Amino acid sequence: MTSRASPERFITAPPIPKVLRYVEWTFLGMHLLQMIVPLFYRPLADTVRGGDYLVFGVFGLFIILSQRLPTHRPLWQRRTYIWVEIGALLATRLFSRWGLDLFLLLVLAKSCFLLRLREVIVTAIASGIFWQVITAQEIAQQFSQPMNADHLHNQLEATLAQPLSIQVITVILSHATVFIAAGLLIVLLCLTVISERKSREREAALTQAVETLAADLERARITRDIHDSLGQTLTSLDVQIELAQRLYERGSDQVRPLLDTSKLLTRQSLQEVRRAFSTLREEPFNLNMALTHLMAPFKSDPSLKAESKIDLPQLPLQTSHQIYCIVKEGLENIRRHSHAHAICLQGKATPTDVIIYLEDDGDGFDPSQPSSGFGLRGMQERAQLVGGSVRVNSTPGQGTCIQLMVPR
C-alpha cells in the first residue's frame, strides 16, 4: 500500500467571543495586580480607599458578563449588556481613583459585534463624551490645587509660564486625542474583522451552493447514462431472449435451461437499473449498500468463497459513482477471466483517504503485458477523475490484488 504524506495542519483561530473573554480576563488580572501589590508594603488604610471597593465590584460584574457574549440575543438585551458595562465604568471613573480606560475600549470592541453600525458610532461618541467630561473635571481639580515645591521643581519653566487655563485645555485635548485615536482604531479593526467574517460566510454558502448544483448535475448525468444506455440495452436483450425462447421451444432441452437462466439474470439486471435510477433520483447514493449488492451474486454462487467488509463514509456523488464503477469493473474481470475460488472485497476510510481492496485467488496475469489489461486502463482513468489511483499486484497463477485509493 502506498504511503501518503499527512496533510498540513492549520491553526484555527478561536471564536471572537473567546478572544474578547481572554483579553478581558487579562485586563482584569493586570488591574487587580496593580491594586493588590501595594498591600505588601503599605498599610491597608493607605492603599485601599472607599471608592476602590466599587472597582472590585465592577471587576466581579465584568467577570460574570464575560462568560458569554450575547451575540444571538435580542437587540434590546445586547444594548443593555453594553450600556451596563459602560455605566459601571463611568461609576468607577466618578467615585474611585482608578481609571479603567482600557476597559472602555474593550466595551467599544464588544459593541461592534453586538450592535448595528449606526448604534456603534452613537455608543462610541456618547461614551467618549461622558468619559472626557469626567476626565476634564479631574484635570481641572488637579490644576486648581496648590502645588508643592517638589512639583514646581519638576515642571518645565515653559509650561509654568503658560496661563492655568491653557495648561488645563492642553492636557484635556491631549487625553481626548489619545482616546479618539485609540477608539477609532479599535472600532475600525473590529468592523474589518466582522466584514471579513461575513465575506467568508458568504463564500462558504456560495461554495456549498455550487457543490449542491454540481451534485445535482452529476446525479442527472448518471441517471441519464443508466437509462439511455444500460437500461435500453438490457430491455432489448430481454426481448431477444424471450423471442429466442419461443423459437427454441421445439429444439434441444439443454438449451432451454440456459435461456431460462439468462432470462432471470436479465430481469435481475433490469431491477438493479431501476433501483439505481430511483436512488439517484430521490436520495443520496449509498455506496456501502451498492457495493454489498454487487457482491451478492458472488456470495450466492456455491463454487465461490466470497467475503466482504465495507465501512465507508458518505462521499460526494461523483466520488461514490466512480468507486462503484471501478469495483464493478474489477468484479466483472474476476467473473469473466480469473477462474477464482475465493474473492475478498474490503473498504475502509482513514482521516485522509478511502481505500478499497479487491483480491482473488484466480489465474492472475502479468500487468506489464499490454494485452492483459482487462479494463485496467478504464479503472485508472475513473480513479484519476476523483484524484485517486489504482495499483494492481498480480502474478500468473497466484491471483490478483487491486488497491484503489481516493482522497476523502
Secondary structure, DSSP 8 states (H G I E B T S, - for coil): ---------------HHHHHHHHHHHHHHHHHHHHHGGGGTS-HHHH--HHHHHHHHHHHHHHHHTT---TTS-HHHHHHHHHHHHHHHHHHHHHSS---HHHHHHHHHHHHHHS-HHHHHHHHHHHHHHHHHHHHHHHHHHHHS---HHHHHHS-HHHHTS-HHHHHHHHHHHHHHHHHHHHHHHHHHHHHHHHHHHHHHHHHHHHHHHHHHHHHHHHHHHHHHIIIIIIHHHHHHHHHHHHHHHHTTTS-TTHHHHHHHHHHHHHHHHHHHHHHHHHHHHS---HHHHHHHHHHHHHT-TT-EEEEEE------HHHHHHHHHHHHHHHHHIIIII--SEEEEEEEE-SSEEEEEEEE-S----TTSGGG-TTHHHHHHHHHHTT-EEEEEE-TTS-EEEEEEEE-
